[in-house]
């Protein structure tokens, strides 16, 4: 919680990790490019290493941006996160994989299909949607 004092009354602002990662930058393009790269590096690290599940979840959500699809480190990091101990992290990772994985990626499909039997119903639902986004017509993974 951050406290902001104004002339009329105090204002309290709660900073949530998910929203903090999504806040746009007002910096110049070269600075924002460096900040974007730093944020990507931080999210790649935090997606699997942070002790806080909210941070891991926020990192997965950030990594699921289609504009980051070309980075070859993102899909393996998210594929690891679908096995996280926290259901919200698994759900965010499944959703993100549906956004950034290439159609027909067998490793991603294997990871997502494994989540179709997850103990959490929301994870199963999101994994099913992601399988539909990643699979190709007639793909054996989507059928079995």
N, C-alpha and C positions, 0 to 999 in steps of 0.2 A: 504494500500500500504506500502510495506516495501522497504527501500532503502538500497542497498548493494553497497559499494564502493570497486572497484577493482583498481589495479595500472593503468589500461588503461582508463577506462571510468566507469561512474556510471551505475548501473543496477537496474532497478525497477522491483519488483516482486509483482503482485497482488495476494492476498490471497482470494480465494472464499470460502464461508462456506461449500459448497458441497465437494469441493476438499480437504479442510482441514480435513474433517471427514474421507476421504478415504485414507489419506496419511499413508503408512506403517510405522511401528515403527522399529527402529534399536536397540532396547533395548534387554536385555537378556530375556529368556523365562519367568522367574518368574516376572520380571518387566513388560514385555509385557502382561502377563496374568492379572496383576493388572490394567494396562492401558486399556486393552480391557474391563474389568469389569466396570471401571470408565467411559469409553466412552459409554458403554451400558446404564449405569445409567443416564448419562448426556443426551443421546438421548431420553430415555424414558421420562425424564422430559421436555426436549425442544420440543418434538413432539407436545405437547399440551399447553405448558406454555410460550414459548418464544413469545415476542411481534413482532419479526421479522419473516415474512413469509418465507424468505430464509432459516433461521435456522430451522423452522418447516419442511420445505421441505427436507432439508439435513438430518434431524433426521429421517424422514420417509424412505428416501432412505437407510440410514444406517440400520435401523431396518428390512428392506426387504431382508437382506442377508440370504440365506437358512441355513447357519451355525448357525444362531440364532433361528431357528425354535422351538427348544425345550423349550425356555423360555416362561412360561405361561403368562407373562405380555405383551408380544409384540403384540399379536393379538388384545386384548382389546384396547390397546393404538392406534393401527392403525385403528381399527374400529371407534374409536372416531374421528380420523383425517379425515376420509372420509366426515365428515360434516363441515370441516373447512371453514371459509369464503373466503379463498384464493384458486383459482382454481388449482394452481400449487401444493399446499399442498394436495388437494383432489386427484389430479392425481397421485402424488407420493405415497399416502396412498393406493389407489386402486391397483397400480402396486405392491407395497410391499405385500399387502394381497394376491395377486395372487401367490407370491413366497413362503410365509411362512405359510399360513393357511392350515389346514388339509382338504383333499377332503371331501365334504359333510357337512362341518360345516355350519349349518343353520343360525347362527347369522351372520357369515361373508357373506353368500349369501344374506341375507336380506339387509345388509348394502350396498353390491355391487349392487344389483338389484335396490335399491333406487337411485343410482347414474346413472342409465341408462336413467333417465329423467333430468339429471343435465343441467343447463343453458349453460355449457361449452362443446363444441363438443369433445374436447380432453379428458375431464373427462369421457364422455359417452363412447368413444372408448376404453379407458384403462379399464374402469369398465367392459365393455363387454368382453374384453380379460380375465380379472381376473375371471369373472363368469365362463368362459370356463375352466380355470385352477383349480378352486375350486369345480365345480359341478361334480357330478358323472353321469354316463350314466343313462338316464331316470329321472334325478332329476327334480322335479316339478318346482323348482325355475328357472331353466335354460329355461324351456319351456314357462312359463307364463309371 
